Amino acid sequence: MAPRSFPITLVVALALIVGAAEARAQSGPASANPPDQTPPVFDPDLQFVPAEPDFALATLPTTLRMPTGKFVFRLTHRFTRPIASGSTGEFFSDFFGLDSSAQIGFELRYGLRPGTQGTVYRTSDRTIQFLGQHELLAQTPDRPYTAQVFATIEGRNNFGLSDEISIEGADVFSGAIGGVLSHRFEGLATVYAQPVMVFNANVHPALAGDDAHAFVLGLGGRLQVGTSGTYVLAEFAPRLVGFDRGVHHFSVGVEKVHGAHVFQFNISNSLGSTLGQLARGGTSNDDWFIGFNLTRKFY
């Protein structure tokens, strides 16, 4: 490049740079990446439902929907000392039975997609239950009910992976197929009917003369008392057809909702907390057990 042309080239280059800078300044943020203006998607399943605050009564499932991609933790606890066992003094000495051993369960529930949820649940007697539940119809002003279907598979002895407590000839696995019909009285209560077929309800070889399966009709409801988040509930699960050893499961309870927590105190005539265990019934109508449930929603 000739020496005289160098200053001219430099001036032209500087002018182009300054012009480009002024053009960018005048264009402002329009030339930058615009912020995302897409409004957040509203998920109605995230909203609290006053008439149906939890995903189960004491044990039987409800029709409360899970938000997609969220999860819930649930703890169940049943003290194994019957309330009427021993004298009144012994009952108080055992701190109302709370000094006894307990059957404990841990459940994790996850929202798979809108209207579909799944759970994995393990009890301290080494039973593991998997459940899938899906909504078919939702209650509307023109339809007075919600209809959902569910299926479970449960296995004793850590889902058959352990033989420490195996009984020769016993069937390790049970399963259930059923539905839940509910009607909400908005802000007040929900009632349920739950026809369920439980397969291999009879798992003990000593009961080989009995039917293997059982048809259970779950009935229940939950009522809000006042507006303080306090509820009373009851559930009944008679076996109408098939295996019917023991007494039909019955439970009553009272619970309190506080934020994302639901705490429930209940009394039942059985220790069962899976559908297979409910189908096997309780030992006697003279035996009633204290228990509690604790649910924590992570949303």
C-alpha positions in Angstrom: 0.0 0.0 0.0 1.3 3.5 -0.9 2.2 5.7 2.0 -0.3 8.4 1.0 -3.2 6.0 0.8 -2.6 4.6 4.4 -4.1 7.7 6.3 -7.1 7.8 3.9 -7.7 4.0 4.5 -7.4 4.4 8.2 -9.9 7.3 8.3 -12.4 5.3 6.2 -12.1 2.3 8.5 -12.6 4.4 11.6 -15.7 6.0 10.0 -17.2 2.6 9.3 -16.6 1.4 12.8 -18.2 4.5 14.3 -21.1 4.3 12.0 -21.7 0.7 12.9 -21.6 1.5 16.6 -24.1 4.4 16.2 -26.4 2.1 14.2 -26.4 -0.5 16.9 -27.0 2.1 19.6 -30.0 3.5 17.7 -31.4 0.0 17.2 -31.4 -0.6 20.9 -32.4 -4.0 22.4 -34.3 -4.9 19.2 -31.0 -6.3 17.8 -30.4 -8.3 21.0 -32.0 -11.6 21.7 -35.5 -10.7 22.7 -36.6 -12.1 26.1 -38.9 -15.1 26.2 -42.4 -13.7 26.1 -44.2 -17.1 26.4 -46.4 -17.0 29.5 -46.0 -19.9 31.9 -48.3 -22.8 31.4 -51.0 -23.0 34.2 -51.4 -26.5 35.6 -54.7 -26.9 37.5 -53.4 -30.0 39.2 -51.1 -27.8 41.3 -54.1 -26.2 43.0 -55.2 -27.4 46.4 -58.5 -29.2 46.4 -60.4 -28.5 49.6 -62.8 -31.4 49.2 -60.0 -33.9 48.4 -56.7 -33.1 50.1 -54.9 -36.4 49.8 -54.3 -39.3 47.5 -55.7 -41.9 49.8 -58.2 -42.3 52.6 -56.6 -44.4 55.3 -55.5 -47.0 52.7 -57.9 -46.9 49.7 -56.9 -44.7 46.8 -58.8 -41.5 46.0 -59.2 -39.6 42.7 -56.9 -36.6 43.5 -54.7 -35.9 40.5 -50.9 -35.6 40.6 -49.3 -32.7 38.8 -47.0 -33.8 35.9 -43.4 -34.1 36.9 -44.0 -33.6 40.6 -43.7 -36.1 43.4 -45.2 -36.8 46.9 -43.8 -38.7 49.8 -46.2 -40.7 52.2 -45.5 -42.5 55.4 -47.9 -45.0 57.0 -47.5 -46.4 60.5 -49.6 -49.0 62.3 -48.9 -50.0 65.9 -49.3 -53.8 66.3 -50.6 -53.8 69.8 -54.5 -54.0 69.8 -56.1 -51.3 71.9 -58.1 -53.8 74.0 -55.1 -56.2 74.6 -54.3 -56.5 78.3 -55.7 -54.4 81.1 -56.4 -50.7 81.0 -53.4 -50.1 83.2 -51.2 -52.0 80.7 -52.6 -49.9 77.9 -51.5 -46.7 79.6 -48.2 -48.2 80.6 -47.5 -49.0 77.0 -48.3 -45.3 76.3 -51.6 -46.1 74.5 -49.9 -48.9 72.5 -47.2 -46.6 71.1 -44.5 -48.6 72.9 -45.3 -51.6 70.7 -43.7 -52.6 67.4 -45.2 -51.2 64.2 -45.7 -51.9 60.6 -44.3 -49.0 58.7 -44.7 -48.1 55.0 -42.9 -45.6 52.7 -44.5 -44.5 49.4 -43.2 -42.3 46.6 -45.8 -41.0 44.1 -44.9 -39.3 40.8 -47.0 -37.5 38.2 -46.2 -39.3 34.9 -48.5 -37.2 32.6 -51.8 -35.2 33.0 -54.2 -37.6 34.7 -51.7 -40.4 35.1 -49.7 -41.2 38.3 -47.6 -44.0 39.6 -46.3 -45.1 43.1 -43.8 -47.4 44.6 -44.6 -48.4 48.2 -42.7 -50.7 50.7 -43.8 -51.9 54.1 -41.6 -53.1 57.0 -42.9 -56.7 56.5 -40.9 -56.6 53.2 -43.8 -56.2 50.9 -43.3 -53.9 47.8 -46.3 -52.6 45.8 -46.3 -50.8 42.5 -49.4 -48.9 41.4 -50.4 -47.1 38.3 -53.6 -44.9 38.1 -55.2 -43.1 35.3 -58.2 -40.8 35.0 -60.9 -41.6 32.4 -63.5 -39.0 33.1 -63.5 -35.9 35.3 -66.4 -34.5 37.3 -68.1 -31.6 35.5 -71.4 -29.7 36.0 -72.9 -32.2 33.5 -71.2 -35.3 34.9 -71.6 -35.8 38.6 -68.6 -38.2 39.1 -64.9 -38.8 38.4 -63.8 -42.2 37.1 -60.3 -43.6 37.3 -58.8 -47.0 36.8 -55.7 -48.5 38.5 -53.6 -51.6 38.6 -51.1 -52.9 41.2 -48.6 -55.6 41.5 -47.1 -56.5 44.9 -44.5 -59.0 46.0 -43.6 -60.2 49.5 -40.0 -60.9 50.5 -38.8 -57.7 48.8 -40.7 -58.5 45.6 -39.4 -62.0 45.6 -35.8 -61.0 45.7 -35.2 -62.4 49.2 -36.0 -65.7 50.7 -35.4 -64.9 54.4 -39.1 -65.2 55.3 -40.3 -67.4 52.5 -42.9 -70.1 53.2 -42.7 -73.2 51.0 -45.7 -73.3 48.7 -46.8 -69.7 49.4 -47.4 -67.4 46.4 -45.1 -64.4 46.7 -46.9 -62.1 44.3 -50.4 -60.5 44.3 -52.0 -58.1 42.0 -55.2 -56.0 41.7 -57.2 -54.3 38.9 -59.9 -51.8 39.9 -61.5 -48.5 39.6 -62.4 -45.5 41.7 -65.7 -43.5 41.3 -65.9 -40.3 43.3 -68.3 -37.4 43.7 -67.1 -34.1 45.1 -69.2 -31.8 47.2 -67.1 -28.7 46.4 -65.2 -27.4 49.4 -66.9 -29.9 51.7 -66.5 -33.6 51.1 -65.9 -36.4 48.7 -67.4 -39.9 48.6 -66.0 -43.0 46.9 -66.9 -46.4 45.5 -64.0 -48.7 44.5 -64.6 -52.1 42.9 -61.4 -54.1 43.0 -60.4 -57.6 41.9 -57.4 -58.8 43.9 -55.5 -61.8 42.5 -53.7 -64.2 44.9 -55.3 -62.7 47.9 -54.8 -66.2 49.5 -51.0 -66.6 49.7 -50.7 -69.1 52.5 -50.5 -72.8 51.7 -52.4 -73.7 54.9 -55.5 -72.0 53.4 -55.3 -74.0 50.2 -58.9 -75.0 50.4 -60.1 -71.4 50.2 -60.5 -69.3 47.0 -57.3 -67.8 45.6 -58.8 -64.4 44.6 -61.2 -61.9 46.1 -63.5 -59.2 44.8 -63.5 -56.2 47.1 -65.8 -53.2 47.1 -64.2 -50.3 48.8 -66.5 -47.6 50.2 -65.4 -44.4 51.9 -65.5 -40.7 52.3 -63.9 -37.6 53.7 -65.6 -34.6 55.2 -64.1 -31.2 56.0 -65.0 -29.9 59.5 -65.3 -26.1 59.4 -62.8 -24.2 57.3 -59.6 -24.9 59.3 -58.3 -27.8 57.2 -59.5 -30.5 59.6 -61.2 -33.6 58.2 -62.9 -36.8 59.3 -62.9 -39.9 57.2 -63.9 -43.5 57.0 -63.3 -46.5 54.7 -64.8 -50.0 54.5 -63.5 -52.8 52.2 -65.8 -55.9 52.3 -64.9 -59.0 50.3 -68.0 -59.8 48.3 -66.8 -62.8 46.3 -63.9 -65.2 46.8 -61.3 -65.4 49.6 -62.8 -64.0 52.8 -60.8 -65.2 55.8 -60.6 -62.7 58.6 -62.8 -59.7 59.1 -63.5 -57.0 56.5 -61.2 -54.0 56.8 -62.6 -50.9 58.4 -60.9 -47.7 59.4 -61.8 -44.3 60.7 -59.6 -41.2 61.1 -59.2 -37.5 61.6 -56.6 -35.5 59.8 -55.2 -32.0 59.6 -53.9 -30.2 56.5 -51.1 -27.6 57.0 -49.5 -26.2 53.9 -48.0 -29.1 51.9 -48.4 -31.6 54.8 -51.4 -33.8 55.6 -51.2 -35.6 59.0 -53.8 -38.3 59.8 -54.6 -40.2 63.0 -56.5 -43.4 62.3 -57.9 -46.6 64.0 -58.3 -49.8 62.0 -59.3 -53.4 62.6 -56.4 -54.6 60.4 -52.7 -53.7 59.8 -53.0 -54.0 56.0 -51.9 -51.0 53.9 -51.6 -52.6 50.4 -54.6 -53.8 48.4 -53.4 -57.4 48.8 -53.2 -57.1 52.5 -56.6 -55.5 52.8 -58.1 -58.5 50.8 -56.6 -60.8 53.5 -58.7 -59.1 56.2 -58.1 -58.5 59.8 -57.8 -61.0 62.7 -60.8 -60.0 64.7 -63.4 -57.3 65.2 -62.1 -57.2 68.8 -58.7 -56.1 67.6 -58.3 -52.4 66.8 -55.0 -50.8 66.0 -53.8 -47.2 66.3 -52.0 -45.7 63.3 -51.1 -42.6 61.5 -50.3 -41.4 58.0 -48.1 -38.4 57.0 -48.2 -37.0 53.4 -45.7 -34.4 52.1 -46.3 -32.8 48.7 -43.3 -31.4 46.9 -45.1 -28.8 44.9 
